[in-house]
Amino acid sequence: MFMFILRRVFFALVLLLAVSFFTYMLFAMLPSDPAALTCGKNCKPDVIAANRIRLGYDKSLFEQYWLFLKGIFVGRDYGTGAAAFSCGAPSLGYSFGQHECVTTLITKTFPVTAYLSVGAFILWMLIGISSGSVAALNKGKWQDRAASIFTSVGVSLPTFYIGLLVLFSVVIWLRILPFPSYESPFVDFPTFLRTMILPWLVLAVLSAASYTRLTRNGMLEAMNEDFVRLGVAKGLTTKIILRRYVMRQALVPIVTIAGLDFAGLLGGAIITESVFSLPGMGKMSIRAVVESDLPVLVGTTMVAAVFIVVANVLVDIAYGYLDPRVRVK
Amino acid sequence: MSPDVVLSVRNLSVVFHTSDGDVVAVNDVSFDLRSGETLGIVGESGSGKSVTASSIMRLNNSNTASTTGSIIVSGVDVLTAEEDEVRRIRGSEVAMIFQDPLSALNPYYTVGKQIAEAYLVHHPQASKADARVVTLEMLKKVGIPNPEKRIDEFPHQFSGGMRQRIVIAIALINNPKVLIADEPTTALDVTVQAQILDLMNELQTEFQMAIVLITHDLGVIAEAALDVLVMYGGRIVERSSVEALFSEPTHPYAWGLLGAVNSLGKSDRGALVTIAGSPPSLIALPTGCSFNPRCGYAMEICTAEVPSLREIGSQGSVSACHLPDDQILTIGRKAASL
């Protein structure tokens, strides 16, 4: 098992290196001059030239990538003399658009994304698994049909549409909640809750739909297994059979997909954050796209990639614990 | 009901309600089972033998199936009893072995845990340590080598035959009065089949339980059963002792079954005889005797009237056939000697 984890971690690191390389190269190939974007419309050629040297864009692409990589481990200094500044390790570059180290920007915006993700994730797992269970236990009855309608609606409606609809009806039309304005939970908890409740619900309900289906089908499939029949024939109570036999089996794919979905969310819920104007990583990324703020894009992409890769490794390890048949000896 | 009767089935009928119509899977089946005795139930797929078996433990889905008649185990009618009462009977009075040992075990728990679980649910006062001791003992009895180590292994680490032994251990852990074995050897290699049948015989003597052995394999019946029910189209068409079935079968369907058995001793090594046609659709059973479209001896009355069971011959066999007794005995003896 230890060797298995070690090997997985090693390959994860190689994968991340590859992701960083291709991300950096891809963005560097865009036909925009990062140095020209440092000082807006009224840039003079000599300022651009100075900034190009200061930010290292005068060097070859591979040298730039090497400096970027090195910065992650040892930090990075830009320029010399009075105009010099530095970003400490782990440095993901410097945003000329926001005049701030990318790492600092990410540390500022990530908590928002994390609160959104964790809250929505807990809600959607609760909604998805419970509605899926109710549907499976009442197969063919109205509860099952209701869940099936919920599933089709949920998976087909896009977040931006439902998000705006909810925002409009609850905030503008019914005026139940104030217009979202984000506050840190440590500063103003009630405002934080008032702001987060809608994005949590929208994200949770829409994502829960596919988990409802996953849970329902997984449970129904498990209920047809011979070993569940044997459990009944043993005289076990329905509760034990559902927990140890039916749910145990249905949970394996749910955990796998949930791990990857959660990691994807941590990389930034771009649409939800934009609709509800939450200052998270997703919103920062979209702003960076609009402003061609390449260092921020590379940085957020790298962070998202780390979450996905780490989640993959964790899911692989969890899989071994969940299903003894794939456990590596 | 005589005292040593442990299972008494009366007029059991099971109807499945499907979108295509009602399926009469079991029709008016009655039999008694005495302790220590093995009753074989034989028939083709769809003859109702497995549904009969699962009815005994009330395993049929009550939403889709309606079951009538009575099944008395230890003075309790399984079909009408409260769910808690049925659950108490399941696994302790009546236990079951399934056809496919590969899928009958929960892949997520060790075999020891699954056997102990069956013990603990019927012995709520027992501790986990007690259950482990009993489980180890049971593993030895069913012939698992090195049980101290294997008790903590998962089902996928066992071979098919070994898994069937585990399933038997689960079934017998509470010393049941009745063991229902639904095709216990069908999914196993031939050599392993014999081992499992031997084991079941051995344990039957030790535990003094009655066995309902469901199979489509007459060889298994010959080896393990005392009495046989032959089922066709959801009904019992013949009931006889094993000797009588093999020496003087009393139903045209049984003649066909015997003809389809391949044996090394057969003088004529030609093609196997098969029963013409295929098992009837249970949604639209033929009128009269269900077997009439495939029966070489069918008469006019066979399409009009369902034959009732009557005693034929001197060996206590009971058969549902319209043919006259002497003709049945003559053809039956001839069919058995082929």
HADDOCK unambig.tbl for C-alpha pairs under 7 A between the chains (distance, minus, plus):
assign (segid A and resid 226 and name CA) (segid B and resid 103 and name CA) 5.60 0.50 0.50
assign (segid A and resid 226 and name CA) (segid B and resid 104 and name CA) 4.76 0.50 0.50
assign (segid A and resid 227 and name CA) (segid B and resid 103 and name CA) 6.02 0.50 0.50
assign (segid A and resid 227 and name CA) (segid B and resid 104 and name CA) 4.09 0.50 0.50
assign (segid A and resid 227 and name CA) (segid B and resid 105 and name CA) 4.91 0.50 0.50
assign (segid A and resid 227 and name CA) (segid B and resid 106 and name CA) 5.29 0.50 0.50
assign (segid A and resid 230 and name CA) (segid B and resid 104 and name CA) 6.29 0.50 0.50
assign (segid A and resid 233 and name CA) (segid B and resid 57 and name CA) 6.96 0.50 0.50
assign (segid A and resid 233 and name CA) (segid B and resid 90 and name CA) 5.43 0.50 0.50
assign (segid A and resid 233 and name CA) (segid B and resid 91 and name CA) 5.83 0.50 0.50
assign (segid A and resid 233 and name CA) (segid B and resid 95 and name CA) 6.61 0.50 0.50
assign (segid A and resid 233 and name CA) (segid B and resid 96 and name CA) 6.54 0.50 0.50
assign (segid A and resid 234 and name CA) (segid B and resid 90 and name CA) 5.70 0.50 0.50
assign (segid A and resid 234 and name CA) (segid B and resid 91 and name CA) 4.20 0.50 0.50
assign (segid A and resid 234 and name CA) (segid B and resid 95 and name CA) 6.97 0.50 0.50
assign (segid A and resid 234 and name CA) (segid B and resid 118 and name CA) 5.59 0.50 0.50
assign (segid A and resid 235 and name CA) (segid B and resid 87 and name CA) 4.65 0.50 0.50
assign (segid A and resid 235 and name CA) (segid B and resid 88 and name CA) 6.21 0.50 0.50
assign (segid A and resid 235 and name CA) (segid B and resid 90 and name CA) 4.63 0.50 0.50
assign (segid A and resid 235 and name CA) (segid B and resid 91 and name CA) 5.29 0.50 0.50
assign (segid A and resid 236 and name CA) (segid B and resid 121 and name CA) 6.33 0.50 0.50
assign (segid A and resid 245 and name CA) (segid B and resid 106 and name CA) 6.85 0.50 0.50
assign (segid A and resid 323 and name CA) (segid B and resid 108 and name CA) 6.09 0.50 0.50
assign (segid A and resid 324 and name CA) (segid B and resid 108 and name CA) 6.09 0.50 0.50
assign (segid A and resid 325 and name CA) (segid B and resid 156 and name CA) 6.59 0.50 0.50
